Amino acid sequence: MATEAFEKRAKTQVAIVGGGPSGLLLAQLLWLQDIESIIIERQTAAHVEGRIRAGVLEQGSVDVLTRAGVGERLAREGARHSGFYLAINGKRCPIALEALVDGQVTVYGQTEVTKDLMAACRAAGTEMHHAASEVALHDLETAKPALTFRQDGARWRIEADFIAGCDGFRGPSRQAIPAERRREFERVYPFGWLGILADVPPCQDELIYAHSDRGFALASMRSAKRSRYYIQCRADEPLEDWPDDRLWEELKRRLGPEIAPNITTGPALEKSIAPLRSFVCETMRFGRLFLAGDSAHIVPPTGAKGLNLALGDVHYLSTALAAWYRDGNASGIERYAEVALRRVWKAERFSWMLTALLHDFEDDDSFGKRMRLAELEYIFSSKAAQTSIAENYVGLPFENVLA
């Protein structure tokens, strides 16, 4: 597109594609280092702030958010958990995070994380363009990459030193990398998660990941008064086939007779079916473009790693960019993809393992089902197996991207 075709132009140090938690956190961490950024987001601000997503934060994620200056409400309202349960047909095994690995996780909804980060970016005066369309990335292998987009009928061009692609699995950033330069790995699972969010007290003080003869179920929470439940279903199952009453009854069956009496039912605040996939794009850097979060990788939600991986990417990327602007140290930029991908693949392994362990697969034979039950029973009886699960669940430590 010719230069004279643009009604509005801007320059910045880092252009960020995507205004969800990854993009917002990156902008906030850069602002704290006196690095300018501009965020371009295809959805409205209200849509971004209202999206319902997972809410289990590793301690490393809590530390990064606190460093970004958005830890006050998280510390006040987040619920710290020192363990969770695995269950087989109603029989439960505690995974005691604190006792096994001296770790905890914090339940704090991604919606709340996004609200906190949005407020911080507004207070910092970060330039944000919402409801942007026709977003395209240009000149990525040059020293001056650029973004173009439309907003309110005007055509924009933003030139930057670097571009951060924080725009999710279906965003334009990864697609801007030529197909022959991308290395991608994917597994699509033959089922989805049917989730319900309701203003009812949780059935248990800790999360329960359950396997039953009827399939997987998860009992989770957002607060002492708001619960989040999931069950395994067909990926193509119509949502209208699951009225609230049917879903509540199925949850009780899968969680077992000991937990079922503790389940308080109520009208759904939100109900949806989410497909499950594992995906990694090993090309997390292309010229002056860096991918972070769901634009580079997707995990099934079984291991509670999606948001945590995204925040970890941003930790590495913000550290690398700060070193480059502060003293010209390019080691973090050069090592970003290598270091981030090591953490990504370990989380992919853990999420894949739990998904395979707790779900029924259509092509399972009797041997496969017996192996799954044998593995679960081994975990129930082995402190070493429980310690391995606990270590991964609380989150593996960050590497030094500047080393």
N, C-alpha and C positions, 0 to 999 in steps of 0.2 A: 504494500500500500504506500503510495507516494507521501512524502513528508507533508506537503501542503494540504493533504486530505484530512488532517487532524485538527479539530477545533480546540482541543485542550492537550497540553503537554506538561510533563513533570519529570524531575530527576530525583533520584534517591540513592542511598547506598545499597539497601536490600529491598527488593520488591518481593512481597509475599503473596502467593496465590493460595487463597483459602483462609477464611476468617473463623474457623472452628477453634477448638482448644489448642491445637498445634500451632497454627498461625498466630493466634493471639499471644500464646506464651512466648514464642520466638520474638515477636515485636516488643513485648514487655522486657524480656531479658536483654535485648539489644538496646532498648532505651536506657536501661540502667547502666550501660556501657557507653552512652552518648553516641550510639550508632542510629542513624535515621532509617526508618522503614515506612513503606506504604503497603496496606493490605487491600487486596481485591477479592471480593467474595460474590458468588453468583446468587446467593439467597439474600433475603432481607435480614436485617438485624434481629427482628422479632422471631423469624423462623429459626435462626441460628441459636438464639437464647432459649427457645422452647423445645428443642429436640431432646427426646428421652433416650438416654444411653446408659451404659453400665456404670458402676460406681464403686469398684474395689480398687483402692490405691495402694501400691507398694510404698514402703517407707522412703525409697529413693525418689518416688514421684512426689510424695509429701515434702521432702526436703527441697526439691527443685521449685515447687510452687511457693514454698515459704521464702526461698531465695529471691523469687520474682516479686515478692511483696504482696502476695495474695493468700497468705496462710492464716490470717486472723480468724475469719469465719470458719474456715476448715478446721482449725484447732478447737474452736468453740462448739461447732455443731457436728463435726465428723465423729462417727462411732468407731472406736478402736476395737479390733477383734484379735484375740490371741489364739484363735483356732477355728476349725470348721469340721464338719462331719462328712465322711463317706458312708454310704448306706447300701446294703444289699437286701432287697425284699424286706425292708423295715428294720433290719439289724444294723446298728450304727457303730462306726469306728471313729473316735476322735483323732484328728490330726492337730496335735497340740503345738502350734507354731512357737509359742514363747518357750515352752519347756524343751522342745526339740532343737531349735536353732536360735533361740533368744530373739525372735522376730515377731512383728505384728503387721496387720494391714488395717487400713482405715476405709470404712464405708462412707462415701460422700459422692453423691450423684454427679455424673458428668455434666448434667444441666447446671448444677450449682458451680462447678469448676468454670464452666463457660461464662456464666454470669459474673463471677468474680474477676475473671480475666478481661471481660468486656469493659467492666467498670474501671479497671486499672488502666486499660488502653485509652479510654475516653479521658480519664483524669490526666494522663500523660500527654494528651493532645495528638495521639497517633492518627495519621490520616487513614481513614477507612472508606472504601468504596463498596457499598452493598448493592445488590440487585444488578450486578454487572453481567453483561451478556457478550457473546462472541469473543471470549477471552482467548488470546493466542500468544505464544511465546516465540521470540525471534532472536537470531544472532547469538545463540547460546555458546558457540565456540569462539566468540570474540571477547574482547575486554569490555564491551559495552552491550550486554544483552538488553532486551526490551520486552515489554508487555504492551499489547493493544487490546482494547475492549470498548464496548458501548455502555453508556449509562445515561438514562434520561434523554435519550435521543442524540447525545453528543458522542463523538469519537475521540478516544483518549490514546495517547502513547506515553508510556512511562519508561525512561531509561534508567538503568541501575548498574551497580558494580556486580551484584549477584542476584540470582532469583532463587527463592525457596519454594518448592512445590509442596504445599501442605493442603492440597485440595481433594484428597480422598481418592478412592479406587477408580471412580469414573471421571475424575477431573482431567483437564487438558495437559497437565505438566508431564506426566509419564508418557503420554501419547506424543509429546513434542520431541521425544528421543526417537531417532529413526529405528524402525523395527529390527534392522540388522545389527544395531548397536545395543539392543536390550537382551538380557538373559533372564527369562522368567520361568518360574516353577509354580504349578497349581494343582490342587486337589479339591474337587467340588464334592461335597458330601450329599448322600441321597436322602437327606432329611433336613428339617428346619427346627427352630425353636419357636413355639407359640408362647408368648409372654403376656402376662396381665399385671398391671400396676393398679393398686387399690389402697385407699386410706383405711387400712385395717392393721392391727398390731401383728408383728411377726409371730409365727408359730413356734419359733425357737430362738434362743439368744445368739446362736451362731448359724452360719450358712450350712445347708445340707445339700450335698451332691448325691443323688440317689439313682441306683440302677434297680429296676424291677422287671418282672416278666412282661410288663406292659410297656416298657421303655424307660427312658431317662426322665428325671424331674429335678428341679432345683428350687429350693426355698431360700429366698434372699430377702433383703430389706433395704430401705432407704433411710429410715429413721425408726424411732420407737412407735410411730403411729402410721407408717406407710410401708407396705410390703410389695415385693416383686417376686413373682413366681413364673417358672417356665416348665413346659413339657416338650418332649420330642414329638414331632408330627411329620407327616409327609411334606416335602418341600413345596408341592403343588396343591396343598390342601386349601380349600376356600375358607377364609376367615369366618364367613357367615355360618359355616357348619359348626362353629364353636360358640354358642351362646354362653353367657357367664355361668349359668348353673351347671352346664355340662363340663366346663373347664374346671370348676371347683371340685366337682365329684371325681373327675379323673385325677386331679392332684392328690386328693385324699387316698385314692387307691394306690397310686404309685409311691407315695411317701410312707404308707403303711399304717397299721392300726394304732401304733403307739403315738404317732405324730398327728394323725387325722383329727382326733378330738380337739387339738390345740389350734386348728386352722379356723380363723374367723373369716367369713366370706363377706363380700360387699360388691357394690357396682364398680365396674372397671373405669379407671381414669384414662387408661390407654391400653389397647390390646392390639397385638400385631404378630405376624409370622416373619421371622428373619431366617434367610438361607444361611448355610454354613459353608465356608470354604477356607482352605489354607492357600496362601499366595505369597510369593516373594519375587520382587524384581531386584536382581543383584546389581543392576546398574543404578545405584543411588546417587551417582554424580555423573553429569554429562556437561563438560565444559564449565560454564559458570552457573549451571543449574544443579541444585541439590534437592533430592526428594526426602520427605520426612513423613512419618505416620502412614496412614492408609493408602497414600499414593504409591508407596513402595512395598507394603506388606499388609496382609490380612491374616488374622488368626481366628479359629473358631472360639466362641466366648467361654468355652469350658474352663480354661485356665485363667480367666480374668486378666489377659495380657494386652488387649488391643490398645486401650488408652495409655497404659503404662509404657508400652513400646514407643508410642508416639511421643510421649513426654521425654523418654530417654533419647530419642533421636534429636529432639530440640535441645536437650542439654548438651549433647556432643556438638551440634552445629553452632549453637550460640557461643560455646567455648572456643571453637575453631575460628569463627568470624571475629570474635573479640581479640584474639591473639594476632590475627592478620591486621586488623585496623590499629591495634595498640602499638605493635613493634615490628610489623612486617613478617611475623612468624607464620609461614605457610604450612607447617607440619600438620596441624589439625585439619586444614582443608584437604591436604593430600591423603590423610589417613581416615577421614570421616566415614566413607563408605565401608572400608575394611573393618573398622572398629564397630560401627553400628550393626553391620551384618552378622558379626559374631554373636552379639546379643540377640539379634532377631532370630537366628536359626536355633539358638538354645530355647527361646520362648516358643518357637514353632514346634519344636520337638515335644516340649512339655504339653502344649495345648493339644497337639495331635494324639499324644499318648492318653491323656485323660478322655478325650473324645472317643477314641477307639475302645477304651476300657468301660465307659459308662453308657454307651448307646448300643441299640440293636441295629444291625445292618441287614438289608433285605437278602443279601446273598450269603449270610451266615449259614454254615452247616453245623451239625451237632457238635463236631470237634471244636470249631471256633467258639461256640457258646460255652463249652466246658473250659476252654482255655481262659476265657474272660472271667468266669467264676473262680477258677483256680488262682488267677492273678489277684483278684480282689481279696480272696481269702488269705493269700500270702501277705498282702499289705496289712490286713487286719491283725496278723500274728507277728509281724516283723517290725521292730523299732527302726531298723536300718532302712527299710522301704518307706516307712512313714517319714523318716528324716529327709530322705531324698525328695519326697513330695513337698514337705514343708519348706525346704531350702529354695526350691523353684517357685513355690507359691508366694513367698514373701518378697521374691525378687533378687536376682543375682546382682552383685556389685557392679558399679560403673568402672570401666577402664579409664585410664588417662589418655584422652585423644591426642594430647600434645607430646606424648612420650616419644 
